[in-house]
Structure formats: C-alpha cells, structure tokens
Amino acid sequence: MPLSSVDALLSLANCQELFGIVENSARSLGVSDVEALFGGHFGALTRFANNTIHQNVAEQDAWVSVRVAIDQRTARATTNRFDAASISRAVEQALTLARSAAPNPDLLPLAEPGSIPEIHRFDSATADASAEHRGRMVAEAIRVVESMGQTAAGIYSTGQSVEAILNSRGVSAWHAETMAQFSITAMAQDSSGWAKASAVSRGSFDPLALARSAADKARLSRHPEEIAPGRYTVILEPAAVLDLVGQMFGDFSATAVADSRSFLTDRLGTKLFADNIRIVDDVAHPLQAGVPFDGEGVPRRKVTLVDAGVPRELVYSRSSAHRAGVAPTGHGFPLPNEVGEAPLNIVIAGGSTSLEEMIAATDRGVLVTRLWYIREVDPYEKIMTGMTRDGTFLIENGRLSRGLRNFRFNQGIIELLNNVEALSPAVRASGEEAFDMVVPAMKARGFNFTEVTRF
C-alpha cells in the first residue's frame, strides 16, 4: 500500500475539513459543543504454521466518532462514511442519544487547546512494506527453525495508523504512526521456544535473530524434567516481566483509587517495592509508541508512577483531576466512559546487569521466557496466578542445566517487586497478556511456583 493512502484520507487538513461538516451540522441542530475523533488504519499480516505461510491478509478502515454535549448530557455516535450526509446523521444520532441520557453533574465543558508535543513515529519503510517483503522474511525465519528439526508458527505484521481529535473549543490534534510486529514459536517433539518483537520501524528488530532465539530455546529445553514446586530465585525475561507486572498499571488510575478498587488506595506515598524500582509513564520515550494526547485532546505528560520503590503519582483524566483539584495528566479515555484513565506508556527503569550475568551469578534458580493465562487472585495484594511456557529452564551453578516442565505460579506483584535483586537494561518488550512496554529482565528471590503443569 502506498505511503499516502491513510494520510491522504485522514491528513490533518482532511480532518479539519470534515470537522467543519460536523460543526455546521451541530449548529444547525442548536448544539455548540461538539467533538470529533478520527481514526484510520491500514494493516497487513502474514501468518505461518507447520513451516508454511498459509495466510496473507490486509485491512483498511477509517471512522469518525462524534460527541455532543448539551445540558450536562453527552453521547457519541460513530460512522465509517465520510460524506456530508453520513456525518450529519452521526451528529443527529449523538444528539438523540445525549437527550435520552441522564444528566451528569460532573460533566465538564469540552477541553481547551493545549501544547501537544510533536513526536515523529512514522517510518516509510514500515508503511510501504509489501507482502513480498514479509513473505521473504518469514520464509527465511522458517528455514532457521526447520534446520534444527523443528516446526515454526507465528505472524509478521506491518501497518500504519492515524488518530486525531478536534473540538469546537479549538482543540486540533493529529498523529500518524507505523508499527511492525514479529512473533515466532518453534516447536520440537517435547519442547518449544518463543520470541516476539514490535517497533515503529521494522528495521529495529531482526526476524532471523528472533527465529534463532526461539529455536535455541526449544533445543535447550528438550526432554524437560520435573522439579518440585516451591519458592525459587527466578530470572524473568522482559516479556515475562511485562505480562506479569503489567497487570498492576490500571491501578494507577485516579478514578480507580477514588473508587477504592486499586491496590494503591491508602498506600500512595508508602514504600511498597525495592529501592531499585522506578517506573514512569512517558509517551515521548524513544522506544515507546502511541499518540501524545488523550481521548479529550489533553497533552500527555510524563508521570513518575514509582520512585525508589514508592508509588508517587497517579494519572488523571480531566474529570478525575477536577474532582481532586489537580491538573490532568493527559491519560483520559474518550467520553463517555466508566474507566476514567490509565497509563499507557510504561517505562520500567533498568539496571546494568545483563541476562547472562544474572544467570552466571545464580547458584540455583529458574529462568522464565514468558508467562500466560494470567489471572488475578487478590486485587489488593495484587496476587496473580498463571503459567510458564515456551522455555523454562533450571539454573545450576551459574548456567542453564536443563529444560523444565512448566509451572503454575501464585505470586504477588508487590512481593515480586520488593524482592528484585538485579535488573538488565530496559528494552521494548512484547508479550501476550499486557500491552507493549519498555522493561528490563528481572532477577528476584522467592518466586512462588505452586505446581507443575502437565506439559
């Protein structure tokens, strides 16, 4: 798909022109407060299994979502048609829904314009990636796995997107971005390995290196053995850190704390984690992705969530900030919603210890490639349960001695982050149970494996 396809449909100028139709339609209905969210996406994906490419698909979509506010009521309607008549109908539908909604005494006026940082996250090579490119890279990755007598499965996707928000108070924010993702599972007779990466630029990761990593894990974990459940020193690779620790970040919402459904309720400012734990939400971090404004057009600002083990700040939407008497942080979701806000650009500060150095310094422990099927057991203590998969190893005398049968775990995130002994440099990581983040590998003591699984 040519670079200009999404941009031509939803350039800033195009969005401004379409918003003119929205405003005129609203005024004709007696509505002065109106907001429009615009979105456009083109994505293509090559899927493979059993060492064969079996699917290549592409999808393009675009939409406009209109919200009106009148008499302390608000509602929105969405259409994927961009002609004037369809946009006018969406405005009419939003108004009809708003009039039937119950008044919300806490509803604020539309957001005023703010200074939104310009962040460049559009890579032409990623936007223009062809099916032939993806097919060639997948075929080479398959050959790497196949050469080790294993079977490969996974995906390689590339795409581009546009998001914009404009309102009748003068907000006019627009952002274009590309994204590439490669995931591969290498399967042997009685073992498996896995690797995954994502980036704004497809040149930021090497599918062949990921294939080799997955195949090596499958090879090294063959003939897995069973050891007794219990508490072990654990080394979590970045994907495992992301998927487990990532379960707690919805609790850094000011709305969640105010509703007493966060583990931070009555704990903000209290030391919960080890001194080496520092976490920020930073949309401008060079390894991050996403738009620099929130669902109401408020600029996202950097927020220090945890400093030296102490939870310091929450994220605020305009509504929760107004109730608390503070400034919004630019983390609100489009209105109306019941969630409020959440941090979406997590960066956990890393250390200087490489994964290899962590292993070499461990007399006995367990290396975990990734986790899955993670569920919450205790929301206030943030105890989670789940399982290891695709590369679990016993560490003995500073080296990987053999592959292990997978474990189920019951582990508190608070306890885990209080037991961290070493951190690797932080990297952009991808998993399956949480959104992508910038995180390090972690070595921690006393990780609670509760039983061995059947595979």
RAJOLIN-V810058 format. One record per residue. N is the residue number from 1. RES is the residue in one letter. SS is DSSP state (helix for helix, strand for strand, loop for the rest). PSI is psi in whole degrees, 0 to 359 (999 if undefined). OMEGA is omega in whole degrees, -180 to 180 (NA if undefined). Layout:
# RAJOLIN-V810058
N,RES,SS,PSI,OMEGA + N,RES,SS,PSI,OMEGA
This chain:
# RAJOLIN-V810058
1,M,loop,133,-179 + 2,P,loop,151,-177 + 3,L,loop,324,-171 + 4,S,helix,356,-170 + 5,S,helix,306,179 + 6,V,helix,317,-178 + 7,D,helix,321,-179 + 8,A,helix,326,-180 + 9,L,helix,322,-173 + 10,L,loop,50,169 + 11,S,loop,165,178 + 12,L,helix,318,179 + 13,A,helix,321,178 + 14,N,helix,317,179 + 15,C,helix,319,179 + 16,Q,helix,321,178 + 17,E,helix,316,179 + 18,L,helix,324,179 + 19,F,helix,331,174 + 20,G,helix,322,176 + 21,I,helix,318,179 + 22,V,helix,310,-178 + 23,E,helix,316,-179 + 24,N,helix,319,179 + 25,S,helix,319,180 + 26,A,helix,315,-179 + 27,R,helix,323,180 + 28,S,helix,341,179 + 29,L,loop,6,178 + 30,G,loop,21,-178 + 31,V,loop,126,180 + 32,S,loop,336,-178 + 33,D,strand,108,-177 + 34,V,strand,146,-178 + 35,E,strand,148,177 + 36,A,strand,130,171 + 37,L,strand,135,178 + 38,F,strand,142,177 + 39,G,strand,141,175 + 40,G,strand,142,-177 + 41,H,strand,138,167 + 42,F,strand,126,179 + 43,G,strand,145,177 + 44,A,strand,145,-174 + 45,L,strand,135,173 + 46,T,strand,122,-176 + 47,R,strand,142,-180 + 48,F,strand,152,177 + 49,A,strand,155,180 + 50,N,loop,37,178 + 51,N,loop,27,-178 + 52,T,strand,135,171 + 53,I,strand,126,-177 + 54,H,strand,358,-180 + 55,Q,strand,136,171 + 56,N,strand,115,-175 + 57,V,strand,157,176 + 58,A,strand,146,-178 + 59,E,strand,138,175 + 60,Q,strand,135,175 + 61,D,strand,162,177 + 62,A,strand,150,-176 + 63,W,strand,162,171 + 64,V,strand,134,-180 + 65,S,strand,120,-174 + 66,V,strand,132,175 + 67,R,strand,132,174 + 68,V,strand,153,177 + 69,A,strand,127,-178 + 70,I,strand,130,176 + 71,D,loop,49,180 + 72,Q,loop,24,175 + 73,R,strand,149,177 + 74,T,strand,151,177 + 75,A,strand,164,179 + 76,R,strand,158,174 + 77,A,strand,150,-172 + 78,T,strand,144,175 + 79,T,strand,152,174 + 80,N,loop,17,175 + 81,R,loop,135,-173 + 82,F,loop,11,174 + 83,D,loop,159,-174 + 84,A,helix,321,-178 + 85,A,helix,318,-179 + 86,S,helix,320,178 + 87,I,helix,319,178 + 88,S,helix,322,178 + 89,R,helix,322,178 + 90,A,helix,320,177 + 91,V,helix,315,179 + 92,E,helix,317,180 + 93,Q,helix,319,178 + 94,A,helix,320,180 + 95,L,helix,317,178 + 96,T,helix,316,179 + 97,L,helix,320,-179 + 98,A,helix,318,-180 + 99,R,helix,333,180 + 100,S,helix,352,-179 + 101,A,loop,156,175 + 102,A,loop,144,178 + 103,P,loop,144,177 + 104,N,loop,103,-176 + 105,P,loop,342,-180 + 106,D,loop,0,-178 + 107,L,loop,128,-179 + 108,L,loop,160,171 + 109,P,loop,163,178 + 110,L,loop,153,-178 + 111,A,loop,148,174 + 112,E,loop,159,180 + 113,P,loop,143,176 + 114,G,loop,173,-179 + 115,S,loop,102,-177 + 116,I,loop,124,-179 + 117,P,loop,145,177 + 118,E,loop,117,-178 + 119,I,loop,122,-178 + 120,H,loop,115,179 + 121,R,strand,37,180 + 122,F,loop,117,-180 + 123,D,loop,118,-175 + 124,S,helix,321,-179 + 125,A,helix,325,178 + 126,T,helix,316,179 + 127,A,helix,324,-175 + 128,D,loop,4,-177 + 129,A,loop,132,-176 + 130,S,loop,166,173 + 131,A,helix,326,179 + 132,E,helix,319,178 + 133,H,helix,310,-179 + 134,R,helix,317,-180 + 135,G,helix,320,-180 + 136,R,helix,316,-180 + 137,M,helix,320,178 + 138,V,helix,316,-180 + 139,A,helix,319,179 + 140,E,helix,322,178 + 141,A,helix,319,177 + 142,I,helix,318,-180 + 143,R,helix,323,178 + 144,V,helix,313,-178 + 145,V,helix,317,-178 + 146,E,helix,327,-179 + 147,S,loop,342,178 + 148,M,loop,13,179 + 149,G,loop,27,-177 + 150,Q,loop,173,-179 + 151,T,strand,133,-176 + 152,A,strand,146,173 + 153,A,strand,149,178 + 154,G,strand,199,-179 + 155,I,strand,155,169 + 156,Y,strand,118,-178 + 157,S,strand,149,174 + 158,T,strand,149,-180 + 159,G,strand,174,177 + 160,Q,strand,152,-178 + 161,S,strand,158,176 + 162,V,strand,136,172 + 163,E,strand,142,180 + 164,A,strand,153,173 + 165,I,strand,133,176 + 166,L,strand,145,176 + 167,N,strand,171,-174 + 168,S,loop,357,174 + 169,R,loop,356,176 + 170,G,loop,359,175 + 171,V,loop,133,179 + 172,S,strand,90,-175 + 173,A,strand,138,-175 + 174,W,strand,142,-179 + 175,H,strand,134,175 + 176,A,strand,146,-174 + 177,E,strand,151,171 + 178,T,strand,161,178 + 179,M,strand,136,174 + 180,A,strand,147,-179 + 181,Q,strand,137,176 + 182,F,strand,129,178 + 183,S,strand,136,-179 + 184,I,strand,136,172 + 185,T,strand,128,177 + 186,A,strand,125,-174 + 187,M,strand,125,174 + 188,A,loop,188,-174 + 189,Q,loop,317,-178 + 190,D,loop,25,-179 + 191,S,loop,170,179 + 192,S,strand,160,175 + 193,G,strand,160,-173 + 194,W,strand,148,173 + 195,A,strand,149,-177 + 196,K,strand,146,177 + 197,A,strand,154,173 + 198,S,strand,154,180 + 199,A,strand,156,173 + 200,V,loop,324,179 + 201,S,loop,129,180 + 202,R,helix,341,177 + 203,G,helix,356,-178 + 204,S,helix,349,175 + 205,F,loop,161,-176 + 206,D,loop,106,180 + 207,P,helix,326,-179 + 208,L,helix,321,177 + 209,A,helix,321,177 + 210,L,helix,320,178 + 211,A,helix,317,179 + 212,R,helix,320,179 + 213,S,helix,314,180 + 214,A,helix,316,-179 + 215,A,helix,322,178 + 216,D,helix,320,178 + 217,K,helix,319,177 + 218,A,helix,320,180 + 219,R,helix,315,-176 + 220,L,helix,337,-178 + 221,S,loop,12,180 + 222,R,loop,155,-177 + 223,H,loop,55,-176 + 224,P,loop,144,180 + 225,E,strand,163,-179 + 226,E,loop,132,171 + 227,I,loop,162,-174 + 228,A,loop,142,172 + 229,P,loop,163,179 + 230,G,strand,191,179 + 231,R,strand,125,-176 + 232,Y,strand,152,162 + 233,T,strand,133,-176 + 234,V,strand,143,170 + 235,I,strand,113,180 + 236,L,strand,121,174 + 237,E,loop,163,-173 + 238,P,helix,321,180 + 239,A,helix,323,179 + 240,A,helix,321,176 + 241,V,helix,311,-179 + 242,L,helix,309,-173 + 243,D,helix,331,179 + 244,L,helix,303,-179 + 245,V,helix,332,179 + 246,G,helix,345,-179 + 247,Q,helix,348,-174 + 248,M,helix,351,-166 + 249,F,helix,341,172 + 250,G,helix,339,-180 + 251,D,helix,350,177 + 252,F,helix,15,175 + 253,S,strand,130,178 + 254,A,helix,326,178 + 255,T,helix,318,179 + 256,A,helix,319,178 + 257,V,helix,316,180 + 258,A,helix,328,179 + 259,D,loop,2,-179 + 260,S,loop,38,176 + 261,R,loop,25,178 + 262,S,loop,146,176 + 263,F,loop,350,178 + 264,L,loop,356,177 + 265,T,loop,122,-178 + 266,D,loop,17,-179 + 267,R,loop,352,-178 + 268,L,loop,132,-177 + 269,G,loop,0,178 + 270,T,loop,137,180 + 271,K,strand,118,-179 + 272,L,loop,332,-172 + 273,F,loop,177,179 + 274,A,loop,161,-179 + 275,D,loop,333,-175 + 276,N,loop,9,179 + 277,I,loop,114,175 + 278,R,loop,127,-175 + 279,I,strand,131,176 + 280,V,strand,160,167 + 281,D,strand,115,-171 + 282,D,loop,99,-179 + 283,V,loop,337,-176 + 284,A,loop,358,180 + 285,H,loop,137,-174 + 286,P,loop,340,178 + 287,L,loop,2,-178 + 288,Q,loop,175,177 + 289,A,loop,166,176 + 290,G,loop,170,-174 + 291,V,loop,148,-178 + 292,P,loop,20,178 + 293,F,strand,162,-176 + 294,D,loop,192,-173 + 295,G,loop,355,173 + 296,E,loop,5,179 + 297,G,loop,14,178 + 298,V,loop,133,179 + 299,P,strand,136,175 + 300,R,loop,133,175 + 301,R,loop,158,178 + 302,K,loop,133,-177 + 303,V,strand,130,175 + 304,T,strand,104,-178 + 305,L,strand,316,-180 + 306,V,strand,133,177 + 307,D,strand,122,-179 + 308,A,loop,41,176 + 309,G,loop,0,-177 + 310,V,strand,120,173 + 311,P,strand,121,-172 + 312,R,loop,312,-172 + 313,E,loop,156,172 + 314,L,loop,167,172 + 315,V,strand,147,-174 + 316,Y,loop,136,164 + 317,S,loop,176,177 + 318,R,helix,319,-177 + 319,S,helix,311,-179 + 320,S,helix,327,177 + 321,A,helix,319,179 + 322,H,helix,317,180 + 323,R,helix,326,-178 + 324,A,helix,350,-179 + 325,G,loop,33,180 + 326,V,loop,176,178 + 327,A,loop,142,176 + 328,P,loop,151,-179 + 329,T,loop,355,179 + 330,G,loop,37,-178 + 331,H,loop,18,-179 + 332,G,strand,153,176 + 333,F,loop,160,179 + 334,P,loop,140,177 + 335,L,loop,153,-7 + 336,P,loop,147,175 + 337,N,loop,162,180 + 338,E,loop,359,-174 + 339,V,loop,319,-179 + 340,G,loop,275,-173 + 341,E,strand,167,176 + 342,A,loop,150,173 + 343,P,loop,138,-175 + 344,L,loop,358,-177 + 345,N,loop,65,-173 + 346,I,strand,132,174 + 347,V,strand,112,175 + 348,I,strand,121,-177 + 349,A,loop,138,180 + 350,G,loop,184,177 + 351,G,loop,205,-176 + 352,S,loop,9,-177 + 353,T,loop,121,180 + 354,S,loop,162,177 + 355,L,helix,319,180 + 356,E,helix,321,178 + 357,E,helix,324,176 + 358,M,helix,314,-180 + 359,I,helix,314,-177 + 360,A,helix,333,-178 + 361,A,loop,10,-176 + 362,T,loop,120,178 + 363,D,loop,317,179 + 364,R,strand,128,-179 + 365,G,strand,189,-177 + 366,V,strand,129,174 + 367,L,strand,130,-178 + 368,V,strand,122,178 + 369,T,strand,311,-177 + 370,R,strand,166,179 + 371,L,strand,159,178 + 372,W,strand,170,-180 + 373,Y,strand,49,-177 + 374,I,strand,129,180 + 375,R,strand,153,-177 + 376,E,strand,134,178 + 377,V,strand,314,-178 + 378,D,strand,109,-173 + 379,P,loop,332,-178 + 380,Y,loop,324,176 + 381,E,loop,358,-180 + 382,K,loop,48,174 + 383,I,strand,127,-177 + 384,M,strand,153,172 + 385,T,strand,154,-180 + 386,G,strand,194,-177 + 387,M,strand,155,171 + 388,T,strand,162,175 + 389,R,strand,161,170 + 390,D,strand,41,175 + 391,G,strand,78,176 + 392,T,strand,128,-169 + 393,F,strand,146,170 + 394,L,strand,132,175 + 395,I,strand,127,176 + 396,E,strand,130,177 + 397,N,loop,41,173 + 398,G,loop,18,177 + 399,R,strand,161,175 + 400,L,strand,115,-174 + 401,S,strand,326,179 + 402,R,strand,163,174 + 403,G,strand,152,-179 + 404,L,strand,149,166 + 405,R,loop,148,-176 + 406,N,loop,154,180 + 407,F,strand,153,157 + 408,R,strand,146,179 + 409,F,strand,153,166 + 410,N,strand,107,-171 + 411,Q,strand,129,174 + 412,G,strand,132,179 + 413,I,helix,321,178 + 414,I,helix,313,179 + 415,E,helix,316,180 + 416,L,helix,310,-176 + 417,L,helix,349,174 + 418,N,helix,349,-176 + 419,N,loop,14,-177 + 420,V,strand,124,-178 + 421,E,strand,334,-178 + 422,A,strand,150,180 + 423,L,strand,139,173 + 424,S,loop,170,169 + 425,P,loop,144,-178 + 426,A,loop,144,178 + 427,V,strand,163,171 + 428,R,strand,125,-175 + 429,A,strand,150,177 + 430,S,loop,140,175 + 431,G,loop,210,180 + 432,E,loop,344,-172 + 433,E,loop,350,180 + 434,A,loop,164,-180 + 435,F,loop,161,-177 + 436,D,loop,142,-179 + 437,M,strand,173,172 + 438,V,strand,111,-172 + 439,V,strand,158,173 + 440,P,loop,170,161 + 441,A,loop,152,-178 + 442,M,strand,138,169 + 443,K,strand,124,-177 + 444,A,strand,151,179 + 445,R,strand,154,169 + 446,G,strand,31,179 + 447,F,strand,135,-169 + 448,N,strand,95,172 + 449,F,strand,124,-170 + 450,T,strand,334,178 + 451,E,strand,160,177 + 452,V,strand,137,179 + 453,T,loop,178,-175 + 454,R,loop,0,-176 + 455,F,loop,999,NA
